[in-house]
Amino acid sequence: MDIQYYGANCVRLTDKKASVVVDDNLVSLGLKSVTKPDDISIFTLDKKVKNGSRFLVEGPGEYEISDISIRGIPVRAHLDEDGSRATMYGIEMQNFNIAVLGHIHPDLTDDHLEELGVVDVLIIPVGGNGYTLDANAAAHLVKKIEPKIVIPTHYSDKAIHYEVPQADLELFLKEMGVSEPETLDSLKVKESEIGDKTRLVILNRQVSK
């Protein structure tokens, strides 16, 4: 399985049969959409983005397509003044369990954690400033979830016009106690390379063409 990062919360998960694109609201942030007609598209917030993908998931429930299992878990949204809800996802691809948190409130319950199960890869926003998880809350959730691999998203980037300015990635690295993170253009997840300790991976933002 291969993982690429396109900015904000947008990532692409690819195996031999299909690609899953998460939170491709890039056009509203000044970037180009990366979703293709054959992609499976999921959103952690209901943005009503109709992007022409072959299968769209934008809320809680269980979904099966191309040997990929997607579990949408309802949670409290980070910005919940109006009682709004968000959806975090557990995605099973090639025997790996990927958790995508999105803009959630940091107070996950034991039931939420049980629904996520054993997490191989955790994709988590870290930019804070009242809009999403900040560095401290994100690091706290990493410790609770205990994933094998952590990929931070939604941090400061001059090319992205965020609704709310986001904090630098360095704040999250400091909270995690990592001074020299592993940085890759894309991550190829292999069972033989998953160890007992949590591995923090920074993915360079890919430029959509």
HELIX and SHEET records of a PDB file:
HELIX    1   1 LEU A   26  LEU A   29  5                                   4    
HELIX    2   2 ASP A  110  LEU A  116  1                                   7    
HELIX    3   3 ALA A  135  ILE A  145  1                                  11    
HELIX    4   4 LEU A  169  MET A  176  1                                   8    
HELIX    5   5 GLU A  191  GLU A  193  5                                   3    
SHEET    1   A 6 PHE A  55  VAL A  57  0                                        
SHEET    2   A 6 ILE A  40  ILE A  42  1                                        
SHEET    3   A 6 SER A  19  VAL A  22  1                                        
SHEET    4   A 6 CYS A  10  THR A  14 -1                                        
SHEET    5   A 6 ASP A   2  GLY A   7 -1                                        
SHEET    6   A 6 LEU A 187  LYS A 188 -1                                        
SHEET    1   B 8 GLY A  61  ILE A  65  0                                        
SHEET    2   B 8 ILE A  68  ARG A  76 -1                                        
SHEET    3   B 8 ARG A  85  MET A  93 -1                                        
SHEET    4   B 8 PHE A  96  VAL A 100 -1                                        
SHEET    5   B 8 VAL A 121  PRO A 125  1                                        
SHEET    6   B 8 ILE A 149  THR A 153  1                                        
SHEET    7   B 8 ARG A 199  LEU A 203  1                                        
SHEET    8   B 8 GLU A 182  LEU A 184  1                                        
END                                                                             
